[in-house]
């Protein structure tokens, strides 16, 4: 039968490991949630500039969908922030 000190020590170690795992998961969520939308926004902007460079008269028709696409990509970063906060505090 384990001693009360051993049970207390095991409980403390389990709590520390759980906190470490939770913090690691939060940092990975925010890392991927920031990097992927950043690359997506850069790619969307690059392709839009290529399209405008090929056909400058269509700039108005290209700009509106580009801004909408960038907003949707940025929403993914906000969703990852919400998920990370839920993981951290719940």
VOBA-1610 file (N, C-alpha, C; in pm, whole numbers, padded with zeros to 5 digits, always signed):
BEGIN
Unk+00085-00117+00000Unk+00000+00000+00000Unk+00089+00124+00000Unk+00064+00220-00094Unk+00148+00340-00099Unk+00127+00429+00022Unk+00235+00496+00058Unk+00228+00588+00171Unk+00160+00717+00128Unk+00105+00792+00224Unk+00039+00919+00188Unk+00135+01017+00121Unk+00263+01014+00159Unk+00360+01103+00095Unk+00378+01068-00052Unk+00380+00938-00083Unk+00396+00894-00222Unk+00274+00934-00305Unk+00157+00922-00247Unk+00035+00961-00318Unk+00035+01111-00345Unk+00075+01189-00246Unk+00081+01335-00261Unk+00182+01373-00369Unk+00299+01309-00366Unk+00404+01339-00466Unk+00356+01301-00606Unk+00291+01186-00619Unk+00242+01143-00749Unk+00135+01238-00801Unk+00050+01286-00711Unk-00055+01381-00751Unk+00006+01513-00798Unk+00109+01560-00728Unk+00175+01685-00768Unk+00244+01671-00903Unk+00310+01559-00925Unk+00377+01536-01054Unk+00273+01529-01166Unk+00162+01461-01142Unk+00057+01451-01244Unk+00000+01588-01276Unk-00016+01673-01176Unk-00069+01808-01199Unk+00029+01892-01280Unk+00159+01877-01253Unk+00260+01952-01327Unk+00264+01907-01472Unk+00259+01776-01495Unk+00261+01724-01632Unk+00136+01768-01706Unk+00022+01765-01640Unk-00103+01808-01703Unk-00096+01956-01741Unk-00041+02039-01653Unk-00028+02182-01683Unk+00068+02203-01799Unk+00176+02125-01803Unk+00272+02138-01912Unk+00208+02097-02044Unk+00134+01988-02043Unk+00067+01943-02165Unk-00035+02045-02212Unk-00108+02105-02120Unk-00209+02204-02155Unk-00143+02328-02214Unk-00034+02375-02153Unk+00036+02492-02205Unk+00098+02463-02341Unk+00150+02343-02359Unk+00206+02306-02488Unk+00098+02303-02595Unk-00018+02250-02561Unk-00129+02246-02656Unk-00177+02386-02691Unk-00183+02475-02592Unk-00224+02613-02617Unk-00123+02681-02709Unk+00006+02663-02682Unk+00108+02728-02766Unk+00108+02673-02908Unk+00085+02544-02923Unk+00080+02487-03058Unk-00043+02536-03133Unk-00155+02547-03063Unk-00278+02597-03125Unk-00258+02740-03174Unk-00200+02824-03091Unk-00178+02963-03132Unk-00070+02973-03240Unk+00032+02888-03231Unk+00137+02892-03333Unk+00083+02858-03471Unk+00014+02745-03481Unk-00044+02707-03610Unk-00155+02803-03651Unk-00229+02851-03552Unk-00339+02943-03581Unk-00292+03080-03627Unk-00166+03113-03604Unk-00112+03240-03652Unk-00033+03222-03782Unk+00039+03111-03793Unk+00126+03090-03910Unk+00046+03060-04035Unk-00050+02969-04025Unk-00125+02927-04144Unk-00206+03043-04204Unk-00282+03121-04126Unk-00351+03235-04187Unk-00255+03341-04241Unk-00138+03357-04178Unk-00041+03454-04229Unk+00007+03414-04369Unk+00040+03287-04387Unk+00080+03241-04520Unk-00036+03252-04618Unk-00157+03220-04574Unk-00273+03228-04662Unk-00299+03371-04708Unk-00290+03465-04616Unk-00312+03606-04652Unk-00205+03653-04749Unk-00081+03614-04725Unk+00027+03651-04817Unk+00005+03592-04955Unk-00039+03467-04960Unk-00062+03401-05088Unk-00179+03467-05162Unk-00286+03498-05090Unk-00402+03564-05152Unk-00362+03700-05208Unk-00287+03777-05129Unk-00242+03908-05176Unk-00150+03897-05296Unk-00061+03799-05294Unk+00032+03780-05406Unk-00042+03746-05535Unk-00137+03655-05525Unk-00212+03616-05645Unk-00299+03731-05695Unk-00353+03810-05604Unk-00434+03924-05647Unk-00347+04028-05717Unk-00228+04051-05665Unk-00139+04148-05730Unk-00093+04097-05867Unk-00072+03966-05878Unk-00038+03909-06009Unk-00153+03931-06109Unk-00275+03908-06062Unk-00392+03924-06149Unk-00410+04071-06188Unk-00390+04161-06094Unk-00403+04304-06126Unk-00291+04348-06218Unk-00173+04292-06200Unk-00062+04325-06290Unk-00087+04280-06432Unk-00155+04167-06449Unk-00186+04118-06583Unk-00300+04195-06647Unk-00396+04240-06565Unk-00513+04308-06618Unk-00550+04424-06525Unk-00484+04538-06539Unk-00508+04650-06447Unk-00651+04704-06450Unk-00720+04688-06560Unk-00856+04738-06568Unk-00951+04660-06477Unk-00914+04538-06439Unk-01001+04454-06357Unk-00969+04468-06208Unk-00896+04571-06170Unk-00855+04587-06030Unk-00974+04595-05936Unk-01078+04666-05975Unk-01195+04678-05889Unk-01267+04545-05870Unk-01271+04465-05975Unk-01338+04334-05966Unk-01254+04234-05889Unk-01123+04254-05884Unk-01034+04162-05812Unk-01023+04200-05665Unk-01025+04329-05636Unk-00999+04376-05501Unk-01107+04333-05402Unk-01232+04337-05440Unk-01340+04301-05347Unk-01333+04155-05303Unk-01320+04059-05395Unk-01307+03920-05349Unk-01177+03896-05271Unk-01071+03972-05305Unk-00946+03957-05233Unk-00963+03998-05087Unk-01026+04111-05063Unk-01046+04158-04925Unk-01137+04061-04849Unk-01238+04008-04915Unk-01327+03911-04851Unk-01251+03784-04815Unk-01166+03737-04904Unk-01087+03616-04878Unk-00990+03638-04763Unk-00929+03755-04758Unk-00837+03787-04649Unk-00912+03791-04517Unk-01033+03844-04517Unk-01112+03849-04394Unk-01147+03708-04345Unk-01180+03618-04437Unk-01210+03480-04397Unk-01086+03410-04345Unk-00971+03435-04406Unk-00847+03375-04357Unk-00812+03428-04219Unk-00836+03556-04196Unk-00809+03615-04065Unk-00905+03561-03959Unk-01025+03524-04000Unk-01120+03466-03905Unk-01069+03334-03849Unk-00993+03260-03928Unk-00936+03135-03880Unk-00840+03162-03764Unk-00763+03270-03772Unk-00674+03306-03662Unk-00752+03342-03537Unk-00863+03409-03553Unk-00946+03445-03438Unk-01009+03319-03377Unk-01051+03225-03461Unk-01105+03100-03410Unk-01000+03023-03330Unk-00877+03022-03378Unk-00771+02951-03305Unk-00743+03019-03171Unk-00754+03151-03166Unk-00739+03221-03038Unk-00848+03180-02941Unk-00970+03171-02989Unk-01082+03130-02903Unk-01061+02987-02853Unk-01019+02898-02942Unk-00993+02759-02902Unk-00881+02753-02799Unk-00775+02830-02821Unk-00664+02831-02726Unk-00707+02882-02589Unk-00791+02983-02586Unk-00840+03035-02459Unk-00931+02934-02388Unk-01010+02863-02465Unk-01094+02758-02406Unk-01007+02647-02347Unk-00905+02607-02420Unk-00814+02503-02368Unk-00745+02552-02242Unk-00702+02676-02242Unk-00625+02730-02129Unk-00709+02742-02003Unk-00831+02791-02014Unk-00908+02826-01895Unk-01021+02730-01861Unk-01043+02629-01943Unk-01150+02534-01911Unk-01090+02398-01877
//
